[in-house]
Amino acid sequence: MAVVPMQKVRLVVHGTQVDAALDLIQRSGAVEFRATKLADTTEPELYFPHAQLLPRVQHAVQWLAPYAPEVGAWQKLREGTRAELTEEAVAKQLADTDVVASVADDLERLQVEFAETEERVRVLEEKRDLFAEWKKLPIKLSDLATMRTVTFLLKGHQATDKHPLKEMVANLCESEGTAHVITEISVQQIALTIANDPDLVTKAKGILEAADAEVITLPEGIETVEVELTAVEEQLAKAKGDLALLHDQAEHFAITHYKTLRVASEVLAWQRDRFAVVDDAAATRYTVVFDGWLMADHRTAIEAAFAEKGIAAAFAEVPLEDGEEPPVEIRNTGIAQPFEAVTRLYGMPGYSDLDPTAYLAAFFFLFFGMSLTDVGYGLALVLVTGFLLLFAKLSKATRSFAKLLFYVGIATVFVGALFGGYFGIAIDQLPAPLQAIALFDPIGNPLPVFYLALGLGVFQVMVGMMLKIYSEYRNGRLMDGVLDQGPWLFMFVVGILYLCTTLAESGAVTSEFFSMIIGVLAFLSASQLSNLALVAVALILLGSGRNGTGIVGKIISALAGLYAGVGHFSDILSYSRLLALGLATSALAFAVNLIAGMVSGVPYVGFIFTATILFIGHAFTLAINTLGAFVHSARLQFVEFFGKFIAGTGKEFSPLKRSEDYITIKDD
């Protein structure tokens, strides 16, 4: 539960063992490489050996994807969508690239044949459509252009029943004195036959332009269009049959080779990534030199792996430059690990900052429950994610997120029970045992929930201040942390005690449990606490004023430090969103129940309508409010909590590692 320690290192590898060394490093995912700047060196003359094969395999995978066997949803959940390989199988795959290349060759031949057949089908379909349009033409195609006559096939898009194309063209021909014969196919289609004379042909083209007629050119042929159409349809049927056979071949190819090609694509991509690192390295006569960042706790294991494999490679630690900060990686275990997703949404903390994951986990857990506040919805989250975790084969990232939703589902169940939330049912309609454990009623009496939200806000802000002191202590600035945060912590404590004293004196709290707590805390009088508040103000002014330069600067700095109280007050008010989100969940769930109740009396089908509305309505409410609870609970961490003790965001660690988009490595 900390920021992972980093070392700036230089890695020197013998030139003949670069890929083997980088393979071990890539497996560990513990080294981020950067450009190496070293005098008296050259660029390494090492190149990715499969630079031509990889894009061919990737294209093959992409082309075969639509033909891959479909897998049912249940099978996907049970078996996953990834291939499990051992390290031995990965090495064998990389060694058998000739087999992969042969498969790629066969597939490329199939692709060419497939493309040619598809093109043949497309051309024949165009022929068929054109012939079908002129099917009634009685003239043989061989007679459209003879020594004596020429026939134009015309289509007039503007022609109508009142003004057919035949009439328009005939009038124009007669006005030009052009001898002609017109064969009408339809109102918009005619065949115009004239003598095959260049002057007449030129004149006829002018007539066609005047008639706004399109000249249609039919495909080559001898017989009538109807006869040619029959022949084309036969050719098209054969071409489609050939295409269907190629489809079958593609499906068989996918069944036989798709998984193999996907594995090969990913394994080759891993090797490509390794050689991409070499591009930024430096070389001497016998070695290749890399600069980068190494997870300090992985160094021993990597060096031991080098020794075991007989790889001539060694790390040397390099001192940091002035102002240089290592990249940041966080690591958490146990229950806190799934909450890393929240931290990563915000971005990495600075290298010298605390990893906030373990500290936000409990708050996010509680705030999510307060935002959803419904036992039914919490159980739904627990059951769905629990089922996935038990029976589904999930990726590491998906499993981690499912665990997070499982945990916050549990929180929602407990908080929902305390808030009397059960699928939007009013508290007074619940069974007596459930009413007994409901300590809050957000709908009937929202003020206690509002006070609870603000109280939690005060507590988290104070925790943030204490973490800031601890962070400063870790970085050798304990006094700065105490002087900056200590007075405000003192002020908050005084404020809490003052509130308890006021409540104890007024007798406003009727709960025996809370009255007992308040009675314990109300050990000082209001006047004493007022004096302590003045002391806190003085401490704030003194602690903040030390940062200024000169008298005026110190005064301004002191006042600015005191003004920070406005920010703290604003932060605490932000926690009122927990009440608003809880109310929204209850209101939406109640509305779904109300609408379902309205249709329950419909004869015969009322129960069907009711069940449908309840299922869809509550599913929608669960989805939208789960999203809202996640977003707003995370926002409270990012803005109100992290800002108290995280100085800035660091550059995320980006190591050379295996992507594992399709492959999952299992133990040998």
N, C-alpha and C positions, 0 to 999 in steps of 0.2 A: 504494500500500500504506500508506494513512494515513487518519486521520480527516479528512474533508473540511472545509476551513475554511468557517465560516458568517459572514454579516453580518446584523445586525439592521437591517432597512430599512423605509422608508416609501415606498410606491408611490403616485404621484398620476397619475390618468388622466382625460382629458377625458370628460365624461359620455356623449358620443355614440359613444365608441370602447372602452367597457369590455369588451364581449364579445370584440372583436378582440384587445385587449391580453391578456386572460386566456387566450384560445385559444393565443397564442404561448407564454405562460408554462406552460400546461398541457402543451403539446408537449414543453417542455424538462424538465418534472418537477423543477424546481430551486427552487421557492418554496413554503414552508409558511406559510399565512396564519393569522392569529389575530385575535381581536376587536380592532377599532380604537377606542381611546378618545381623542377629540379634542374640545376645547372649541369652542363656537360652530359646531357642525355638526349636520346632520340625518340621518335615515335615508335611504339611496338609494331613489328610487322607480323601481327597475328590477326587473322580474319575468321569470321564466322564461316565454318566449312559448308554449311547448308543454307547459304543465303538465297540460293535459287530454289531449293526444295521446299523450304518453309512456306513461302507464299503460294506455291502450288498445292501444298497440303491444306492450307487454310482455305483456299478457293474450293478445293474438293469438299471439305467439311461444309462450307456454306452452301454449295450446290446440292449436296446430298441431304441436307437437313429436312427439306419438305418430304423426302421419301423415307425417312427414318421411321421405324416401327413406333406406333403410338403406345404410350404406356398409361394405364389407368391412374386416376388420382390416388387410389388406395395403394397401388403398387409403388407410385412415386414416394408416398409418405413412408411406406415400410422399407423400401430398398434404397430410397434416395435417387438422385439424378447424377451421381458422381461415380467414377470408376475408382476402385480401391487397388492400389499398386504397392508393392514393396520396393525398397531401394534397388534390390537386385533386378526387378522387372523394369524399373526405370532405366537402369544401365543397359539392360538387354535391348530395350526399345531404341536407345540411342545408338547402339552398335548395329542394329538391323535396319539401317536407313535404306539399304538397297532394296529390301522387301517393300518398304513404304514407297520408294520411288517407282517400283514396278506397279504397285497398286495405283499410284497417281497416273502413270502412263496409261493403264487400262481405262481408268475413269475419264481421262482426257479424250481418248478415242471415242468413248461412249458419248461424251459431251458434244464432240464435233458431229457425230452421226445424229445425235438428238437435235442439235441446232439446224443441221441441214434438212432433216425431216420436218421439223417445225416450220421452216421457211417454205418447204415444198407444200405443206398443208395450207399455209397462209396464201401463197400464190394461187393455188387451186381454188381456195374459197373465194378469192377475189374474182377469178374467172367464172366460177359458178354463179356468183351474185350478178355479175354483168350479163352473162348469157341468160340467166333467169329473167332479167329485166327486159331483154329483147327477144324472148322466146317466140313471140308471135311473128317475127320478121320472116316472110316467106322466101326471101332471096338467099341463095347460097353465099357463103362467105367468099368463095372463090370468084363470084360474079360482082362483088362490090367494086372492083377495079379491073376493067378489061381494056382492050385496045380501043374499043369504041365508046364505052361509057364509064362514068365514075359515079358512085353512089355515096352520098353523105348521110350518116345517121345523126339525126338532130334531136335535141331535147330542149324544149322551151319551158323554163321554170315558171314563167309568168302567164302561160297559156291557161285558158279556162274553157268551160263548156260553151260559153257565149262567143268566145274568141279563140277557137282552137288554133294550134300551131300550123296545121295544114292550110287553113284559110289565110293566115298572115303571110306565109311563105309563097303561096300561090299568087296572091295579089302582087307581091313584090317582084316575083319572076315575070309576071305578065307586064308589069309597068316597065321592066327593064328589057322586055322582049326576049327573054331567055326561054328556049324550049326546055321542057322539063316533064318528069313523071314523078308523082308523089304517091308513096305507099304509106297509108296511115296505120300506125300501130296502136296509138291511143291519142287522147286529146293533146298530150304533151310530147308525143314521140312520133316522128315520121322518118321515112327514108326518101331523100331527094336524089333523083337520078337525072343527070344531064350528060351531054356529049363530052367525051374526053378531049377537050380542046383547052389549051392553056388560057386563052382569053376568056372563054366561058367559065372556066374554073375560078379565075381571078374575080370575075363579075359575081359568080355565085357566092364567093366568100364575103364580098361586100354585102350581098343580100342577107346572108346569115347574120352578120353583125347588126344590120338594121333590124332584123327580127329578134335580136337578143337571144339567139339560139346557141346552145352548146353543142359542139361537134364531138360525138362519141366515137372512140376508136375501140373496136372489139379485138380480142386476141386473135391470133392467126388461126385459120381453119379452112376447110374445104366445103364441108356440107352445110346444111341449114343450121341455124342457131340451136334448134331443138335437138338435132342429132348430135351436134358438138356438146351440148349441155349434158346429154346422157353419157357421152364419153368422159367428160370432165368429172361427173359425179362418180363414175366407176373408178377413175384415177384417185379421186379424193377419198373414197372409201378405202382403197388399198393403202394410201398414204396414212390415213388415220389408224388403220390396222397396224402398219409398221410403227407408228408412234406409240400405240398401246403396248406393243411388244417391247419397245425401248423403255416405256414406263415400268413395265414388269422387270426388265433388266436392272433399271435404276433402283427399284425397290429391293430386288435381290442383292444388288451391290451394297445397298445401305444396311441390309440385315447382316451381310457378311463382313463388311469393312468399315462401317460408319464409326463404331466405337474405337476401332484400331486407329483410324485416321484422327479422331479427336484426341486420343491419347498422344499420338505422334506429334500432332500440332502443338499441344501444350508442352511436351518434353522438349521439342525443338525450340519453342519460344523461350523456355528457361535457358537453354544454351545461348540463344541470341542475346538475352539480357546479360549473360555473363560476358560475352564478347563486346557488348556495348560499353561495359565498364572499362575494358581494355583500351578503348578509343581515347579515354581521358588519362591513361596511365603514361608513365615514362619508362624508357628502356635503356639498359646498358648492354654491354656485349653479351652477357650471359643471363641477366636477370630482367625482370619487369617490376617496376616500383609503383605502388598504389598509396595514395593518401586518403584518409577517411576518419570516421568516428566509429568506435567499437563499444558495445555494451561491456562494461568492465567485468561483470560477473560471468561473461561467456568466454573470456580470453583463455583461461586455463583449459576449458573443454575443447576449444578450437585447436589450440596448440597440441593438445594430446591427440586429437584426430589427425593432425598433420604427421605427428611422429608415428602413429599406428599405420598410416597409409604410406609411409616413406616419402612424404612430400617435403622437398627442400623449400621451406617458407618460414618466415619469422616476422613477428610484430616488434616495432620499436615505438615507445611512447614519445610524442612530440609535444613540447610546451605550447600553451595557448598564447596567441598574440594578444596585445592590449585590446581590451573591450570585446574580445571574441567570446561567444557563448555557445556551448554545444547544443545540438538539437535535442529535443525532449521526447522521451517515451515514458509512459506510466505503466505500472504493473500492479495489479491487485489480485488477491486470492480469496477463496471462500465466498461468503455471502456478498461482499462488497464488489466482486469482479463484474457482475452484470451491470452495476451502476456506472461502470466506465463509459457506457454508451452516452450517458448524460454529460459527463465531462468532455468527451470527444466532440459532442455537438457544439460545445462552447469554444473548443480549441485547447491546445496544450498550455498549461501554466508555464511561467518562466522557469529556466533551469534551476534557479536558486529558490523558487517558490515551493510551497507545499503541494503535494498531490491532493486535490480536494475530494477525491472520490469517496474515501472512507468516511469523511466528515459530512458529506452531503447525503449519504445513503439513508440514514435514519430520517432526516428531514424530508427527503423526497418521498420516502416510503409513507410517512405520515401525511404529508400534504396531498399526495395523490389520493389517499383514502378519503381525506376531508373534501376533496374536490368532486369525487364520484359519489360518496356517501350512500351506497345502496348495496345491501347484502346480496340481493339477487344478481346484480351486475358483477359484483366481486366474485361470486361463485361461478358465474359464466366465464369470467377471465381465468379463474383457477382451473376449472374443468377443461376448457379448451387448451390452454397452454400446458396443463399437466398431461393431457392426452398426447399432445405433440412431443413433449419431453420423454414420455415413457415409450411411445410406440413408433414415432417417426424418426427417420435418419436425417438429421439436420446438419447444416454446415456449422462451423464454430460460431460464426457471427450470429446466425439465426438462432442457434441454441441459446446463446448468451442473452439475446433480446427476449426470447421466450421465457427464460428464467426471470428476467426483470419484470415482465408482465405478470408472471406467476406470483412473485413477491408482492407487487402492488395490488394484485387481486386479493391476496390475503389481508393486506392493510384495509382494503375497501370493505371486506366482510366485517372486520372488527369495528371499524369506524362507523359503518352503516348500522351495525347493531346498536351502538351507542347513540346514533342519531335517529333511530327508528325508521330507517329507509328500507323498504321491501317492495320493489317494483312500483313505487309511487302510491302505495296503499296508505291512507291516512292512519296516523298513530292510534287514534281512538277506535279504529276498526281492527286492530291487531289483537291476537290472543293476549291474555293477561301476562303470561311469562315474558313475552317479547316487549310488552309495554313496560314491564318492571325494569328491564335492563337498559331502556332508552333514557339516557340522562339529558339529552337535548332534543328540542323540537324546532328545527330550523324554520318551518313554516309558521307554526303558531307563536313561537317566541324566539325570534332570531337574535336578539341582543346578546344572550349568553354565548352564542356561537361567534358573534362579532368580537366579543371580549376575548374569547379563547384564541381566535385567529390573531388578534393584536398581541396577546400574551406570548404566543409562539413566535411571532415576529420579533418581539423584544428579546426573547431567549436566543433566537438564531443570530440576531445582530450582535448580541453580547458574545456568543461563541465565536463569531467571526473576528471580533476584536481580540479575544484571547488567542486565537490562532495566529493573528498578526504578531502578537507579542512573541509567541513561540517561533514563528518564522524569522523574526528579527534576531532572536536568540541564536538560532541555527546559523545565521549569517554573521554572527559576531557583533550585532547591534542591539543587545538586550536593552540598554538604557534608552535608546530611541524608541523602542517598542513600548516600554513602560511609560515614558513621558508622553507619548502620543496617544496611547490607548487607555492607560491606567486611569486618568482623570475621568474619562467618559464612562468607563466601567463603574467607577465609584458613583458617578452621577446617576447611572441607571439603577444601581443598588439602592441609593437613597430614594429615588423615585418609586421603586417597588415597595420599599418599607413605608413610605409616606402614604401610598395608596392603601396598603394593608391597615395602617393606623386609622385612616379616614373611614374605611369600611367597618372596622371594629367599633369605632365610636358611634357610627350612624346605625349599626345593627341592620344594614341593608341585606346582608347575606343570611339566608335562611337555612341553607344546607349545613348539617352538622359537620360533615367532613371538611368542607371549605372553611367553615367558621373556626374549626380547630386549627387549621393551617394558618389562617389569618391571625388568630389569637397568639400563636407562637411567634409570628413575624412582627407583630405590633408591640415591640418591647420598648420603643422610643416614642416620645410625645411628638406632636406635629411641630411644635416650636423648635425642638431639638433637631428634627429632620430638616427644617427650614434653614437652620444655621449650617448644617452639614452640606446642604445644597449650595450655599454661598461659598463654602470651602471648596466644593467641587468646581464651581465656576472659576474661583481663583486659581486652582490647580490647572484647569484647562487653559486659562490665559497665560500662566507661567510656562506651561509645557509647550504651547504653540508658539509663544513669543520668542523662544530661544532660537528659532529657525531664521528670524529676520536679521537684516544687517543694519546697524545703526539704530538709534532710538525710534525714528519714524517707522523703519522697517519692522522692528520688533512689535510696535503697537499694531501695525497693519496685520502682521502675521498672527498676533494674539487674537485680534478681532475675527480674523478669518477662521481661526481654529474654533472660536465660539460659535461662529455662524454655521459651522459644520453640523451643529445640532439640528438645523432645519433639514439637512439631508437625511439625518438619522430619523427624524420624525416622519419625513416623506417615505423613507424605506419601510418603516413600521406600518404606515397606513396601507402600503401596497399589499400587505397580507390580508386585507379585508376581501381580496378577490377570492379567498378560500370560501368565505360565506356565500358570495355571489355564485360561484361555480356549483356549490352544493345545492343552493336554491334552484339553479337552472336544471340540474339533474332531476330533482324532485318534481319540479313543475312540468317538465317534458314527460316524465313517466306518468304523472297524474293525468296529463292531457291525453295520452295514449289510452289509459284506462277509461277515461270519460267518453272518448269517441267510440271505443269498443262497446261500452255499455249502451250507447245510443242505438246501435244496430243489433243488439242482442235479441230484441223483440221481433225482428223480422221473421214472419212465418217460414218454416221449413229450413231456410238457409241461414237463419240468424246466427247459429252457433259456428257455422263455417266462416261467415264474415267476421265474427268476434275473434275467433282463433287466428285468422289471417292478420287482422289489424293488430292484435296483441303481439304476434310473433314479429311481423315486419316492423311495427312501431317501436317495440323494445329493442330489437336488433339495431335499428337506426339510432335510437337514443343511446344505446351502449357504445356504438361506434363513435358518434360525434362527441359524446361526453368523455370517452376515454381519450380521444385526441386532445380535447380541451384540457383535461386534467393533466395529461403529460406535458403539454406545451406550457401551461401556466405554472405548474410545479417546477419545471425546469427553469422558467424565467425567474422565479424567485431565487433560485440558486445562482443564476448567472449575474443578475443585477444587484440584488440586495445582499447576497451572501459572499460571492466571490470577490466583489469589489472591496470587501473589508480586509482581505488578507492576501490577495493575489495582485502583484504589482503590474504584471503584463502578460502577454501571451508569447510563448516560445515557438520556435520553428519545429514542426513535427518531424520526428525521426523517420527517415525514408530509406530503409535498408534494402540491400539486394536480397530478395527473397523469392520463393516460388509463389506464383499467383494462386495456384490450386483452384482454378475456375471449374475444372472438370475432374481433376484427379485429387484423390485423398490418399496420402501416404500412410500405410499401416506398417506395423512392426514385421520384420522378417520372420 
